[in-house]
Amino acid sequence: MKNLPEKFSERMKSFPQFDYEAYIESLNQPAVKGFRVNTDKISLSEFEKINIFGNNRIPFTENGFYLDYDKAGNHPFHHAGMIYIQEPAAMAPAECIDINPGWTILDMCAAPGGKSTQLRNKLGNRGVLVSNEIISSRCKILTGNIERMGSHNTITTCMDTNKLSSLFPAYFDLIMCDAPCSGEGMFRKDPVAIDEWSEENVRKCAKRQLEILENAVKMLKNGGYIIYATCTFSLEENEMVIDSFLTAHPEFGLCEVKDIVKQHTVSGIKFDGCKSGDINLTRRFYPYISKGEGQFMAILKNNNEPLPCKLKPTDKKGIVDKVIFDFLDDVLSEYNRSNVRIHNNNAVYISSDTNINISSAFSFGITIGEIKKNYIQPHHQFFMALGNYFRRRIELHEDSDELKRYLHGEEINVNCSNGWAVITVRGCTIGGVKVVNGKAKNHYPKGLRLRNM
């Protein structure tokens, strides 16, 4: 590992109750990897019967395991959205509080999608997740991961948080603010973060983090929660940000994290000049205490009495052409007709009580497909999210030559009636095909296909 910046080391040595020598020793160990089981696709009990990626559980995440498998991203189980590969400490913030399955949730700085998909797993059929990323290239990655996981009632947006706040006044029950930071907690995993570190960058990040939190306040319901998280250690970006925020917003207070997270973290640091008497309720994840990288987290609660949502319901759902329903009737065994609507000239599927209609959304619910002349060209997301309801399902074994050929984009022979069908592995959808006379024409997206046999 590269040498740490001298100034950084001096700062870390000054932290109370911090074992610098143990920290340095942990940095010389291999980075820890993890994965979560996507319980929207497969139950934890069923996955454990076929789990080949590592059986050691991450103690603070019910469906989390430490990863012990090379190139897991190429495995069919990953392509089928059964797992999400995620650094273990990064799973902790979403485990800090109990999630109500009917909540509206915002992930403000969401790419690549780990915390978003983790939160989505905790929501029910009526809960809604808005997942935002300001950088378009990263928003594409975020949307791709959400599609692979087969997520329902999820909207992705690509905008700065100030613009986002104008669209969702006092709308969300919970906001995940995984703020951009100096990345000190990632030094073991990402040596580039060492090269880019400076005290000036730490100060710049802290200023930006406070701005993001100010925008979060505008979008949070009275009585709602903000989970503030970073993957850095600096006081300026963590406890000092929280202290400044609480000073500016006396209606907010800090909450304790769940006991299981508390057991694997340490209390926040009380610094000179700190005005918050309970800053120790914030939590720090150190790599020499628990298996994972660095993480900071705090739960902020708006203690004002709840008020009616300020967001005006919209009836602009568009006229749904009969060709869409004809397509769905042929392809699906069941679906809710009231969940079908038009968004940006695409047929989409989203809970009918979702009172959001953002024309600028990067992705809105489940994209059924593009409306062509007298037919629908289905989208990969449609296969992945609604595959369980397809009339035609073609099950292939994860080690079969047919599945390997499918993942490489080839046509395969199948025993199935003509029409749109899904390919499944262990019952989980991995993609779609158009069956014509025993031939399954491949519709697995070119950007996801495996290159080498």
ChimeraX attribute file (.defattr): number of C-alpha atoms within 10 A of each C-alpha:
attribute: neighborCount
match mode: 1-to-1
recipient: residues
	/A:1	12
	/A:2	11
	/A:3	9
	/A:4	14
	/A:5	13
	/A:6	8
	/A:7	11
	/A:8	16
	/A:9	13
	/A:10	11
	/A:11	12
	/A:12	16
	/A:13	13
	/A:14	10
	/A:15	16
	/A:16	11
	/A:17	10
	/A:18	14
	/A:19	14
	/A:20	16
	/A:21	11
	/A:22	13
	/A:23	15
	/A:24	15
	/A:25	11
	/A:26	19
	/A:27	18
	/A:28	11
	/A:29	11
	/A:30	9
	/A:31	17
	/A:32	18
	/A:33	19
	/A:34	25
	/A:35	25
	/A:36	26
	/A:37	24
	/A:38	25
	/A:39	20
	/A:40	20
	/A:41	23
	/A:42	17
	/A:43	13
	/A:44	18
	/A:45	10
	/A:46	11
	/A:47	19
	/A:48	14
	/A:49	8
	/A:50	10
	/A:51	12
	/A:52	13
	/A:53	19
	/A:54	14
	/A:55	13
	/A:56	12
	/A:57	16
	/A:58	22
	/A:59	17
	/A:60	20
	/A:61	19
	/A:62	12
	/A:63	21
	/A:64	24
	/A:65	22
	/A:66	23
	/A:67	23
	/A:68	16
	/A:69	13
	/A:70	9
	/A:71	8
	/A:72	18
	/A:73	13
	/A:74	13
	/A:75	15
	/A:76	20
	/A:77	23
	/A:78	18
	/A:79	22
	/A:80	23
	/A:81	26
	/A:82	27
	/A:83	24
	/A:84	24
	/A:85	18
	/A:86	22
	/A:87	21
	/A:88	26
	/A:89	28
	/A:90	23
	/A:91	23
	/A:92	25
	/A:93	24
	/A:94	21
	/A:95	20
	/A:96	23
	/A:97	17
	/A:98	10
	/A:99	18
	/A:100	14
	/A:101	16
	/A:102	14
	/A:103	18
	/A:104	21
	/A:105	28
	/A:106	29
	/A:107	24
	/A:108	27
	/A:109	25
	/A:110	27
	/A:111	24
	/A:112	19
	/A:113	24
	/A:114	22
	/A:115	23
	/A:116	27
	/A:117	25
	/A:118	21
	/A:119	20
	/A:120	27
	/A:121	20
	/A:122	18
	/A:123	21
	/A:124	16
	/A:125	11
	/A:126	16
	/A:127	20
	/A:128	26
	/A:129	25
	/A:130	23
	/A:131	30
	/A:132	27
	/A:133	26
	/A:134	17
	/A:135	13
	/A:136	14
	/A:137	11
	/A:138	16
	/A:139	25
	/A:140	18
	/A:141	15
	/A:142	23
	/A:143	25
	/A:144	18
	/A:145	20
	/A:146	28
	/A:147	24
	/A:148	23
	/A:149	28
	/A:150	28
	/A:151	25
	/A:152	27
	/A:153	22
	/A:154	25
	/A:155	24
	/A:156	24
	/A:157	23
	/A:158	24
	/A:159	19
	/A:160	16
	/A:161	21
	/A:162	14
	/A:163	11
	/A:164	19
	/A:165	19
	/A:166	13
	/A:167	16
	/A:168	19
	/A:169	19
	/A:170	22
	/A:171	22
	/A:172	26
	/A:173	21
	/A:174	25
	/A:175	26
	/A:176	24
	/A:177	23
	/A:178	23
	/A:179	21
	/A:180	17
	/A:181	23
	/A:182	26
	/A:183	22
	/A:184	22
	/A:185	24
	/A:186	21
	/A:187	22
	/A:188	24
	/A:189	17
	/A:190	14
	/A:191	14
	/A:192	13
	/A:193	16
	/A:194	20
	/A:195	13
	/A:196	12
	/A:197	18
	/A:198	15
	/A:199	13
	/A:200	10
	/A:201	13
	/A:202	19
	/A:203	16
	/A:204	15
	/A:205	19
	/A:206	23
	/A:207	14
	/A:208	15
	/A:209	22
	/A:210	18
	/A:211	14
	/A:212	21
	/A:213	20
	/A:214	17
	/A:215	19
	/A:216	26
	/A:217	21
	/A:218	18
	/A:219	25
	/A:220	26
	/A:221	26
	/A:222	22
	/A:223	17
	/A:224	24
	/A:225	26
	/A:226	25
	/A:227	20
	/A:228	22
	/A:229	26
	/A:230	26
	/A:231	26
	/A:232	24
	/A:233	25
	/A:234	24
	/A:235	19
	/A:236	19
	/A:237	27
	/A:238	27
	/A:239	25
	/A:240	22
	/A:241	18
	/A:242	27
	/A:243	21
	/A:244	15
	/A:245	19
	/A:246	18
	/A:247	15
	/A:248	11
	/A:249	13
	/A:250	10
	/A:251	14
	/A:252	22
	/A:253	19
	/A:254	21
	/A:255	18
	/A:256	17
	/A:257	21
	/A:258	13
	/A:259	12
	/A:260	14
	/A:261	21
	/A:262	19
	/A:263	13
	/A:264	18
	/A:265	22
	/A:266	19
	/A:267	15
	/A:268	21
	/A:269	20
	/A:270	19
	/A:271	15
	/A:272	6
	/A:273	8
	/A:274	16
	/A:275	14
	/A:276	19
	/A:277	10
	/A:278	15
	/A:279	23
	/A:280	17
	/A:281	19
	/A:282	26
	/A:283	27
	/A:284	27
	/A:285	28
	/A:286	24
	/A:287	24
	/A:288	19
	/A:289	16
	/A:290	16
	/A:291	21
	/A:292	26
	/A:293	26
	/A:294	24
	/A:295	27
	/A:296	29
	/A:297	28
	/A:298	27
	/A:299	23
	/A:300	23
	/A:301	20
	/A:302	21
	/A:303	15
	/A:304	12
	/A:305	9
	/A:306	12
	/A:307	10
	/A:308	9
	/A:309	15
	/A:310	12
	/A:311	15
	/A:312	10
	/A:313	12
	/A:314	11
	/A:315	9
	/A:316	12
	/A:317	15
	/A:318	13
	/A:319	9
	/A:320	15
	/A:321	13
	/A:322	10
	/A:323	15
	/A:324	21
	/A:325	14
	/A:326	12
	/A:327	17
	/A:328	18
	/A:329	15
	/A:330	14
	/A:331	18
	/A:332	17
	/A:333	12
	/A:334	14
	/A:335	14
	/A:336	10
	/A:337	13
	/A:338	11
	/A:339	15
	/A:340	25
	/A:341	24
	/A:342	21
	/A:343	21
	/A:344	14
	/A:345	11
	/A:346	19
	/A:347	26
	/A:348	23
	/A:349	26
	/A:350	22
	/A:351	20
	/A:352	16
	/A:353	12
	/A:354	16
	/A:355	14
	/A:356	19
	/A:357	17
	/A:358	15
	/A:359	10
	/A:360	13
	/A:361	18
	/A:362	18
	/A:363	25
	/A:364	26
	/A:365	29
	/A:366	28
	/A:367	24
	/A:368	26
	/A:369	21
	/A:370	17
	/A:371	17
	/A:372	10
	/A:373	8
	/A:374	10
	/A:375	13
	/A:376	18
	/A:377	14
	/A:378	19
	/A:379	22
	/A:380	23
	/A:381	25
	/A:382	21
	/A:383	30
	/A:384	27
	/A:385	28
	/A:386	20
	/A:387	26
	/A:388	19
	/A:389	15
	/A:390	20
	/A:391	17
	/A:392	22
	/A:393	21
	/A:394	17
	/A:395	17
	/A:396	18
	/A:397	14
	/A:398	15
	/A:399	11
	/A:400	9
	/A:401	13
	/A:402	17
	/A:403	21
	/A:404	19
	/A:405	16
	/A:406	24
	/A:407	25
	/A:408	19
	/A:409	19
	/A:410	16
	/A:411	18
	/A:412	17
	/A:413	13
	/A:414	15
	/A:415	11
	/A:416	17
	/A:417	16
	/A:418	14
	/A:419	15
	/A:420	24
	/A:421	24
	/A:422	29
	/A:423	25
	/A:424	23
	/A:425	21
	/A:426	18
	/A:427	17
	/A:428	23
	/A:429	29
	/A:430	31
	/A:431	27
	/A:432	28
	/A:433	25
	/A:434	18
	/A:435	23
	/A:436	15
	/A:437	13
	/A:438	14
	/A:439	17
	/A:440	26
	/A:441	19
	/A:442	21
	/A:443	21
	/A:444	21
	/A:445	14
	/A:446	12
	/A:447	7
	/A:448	13
	/A:449	17
	/A:450	15
	/A:451	10
	/A:452	6
	/A:453	8
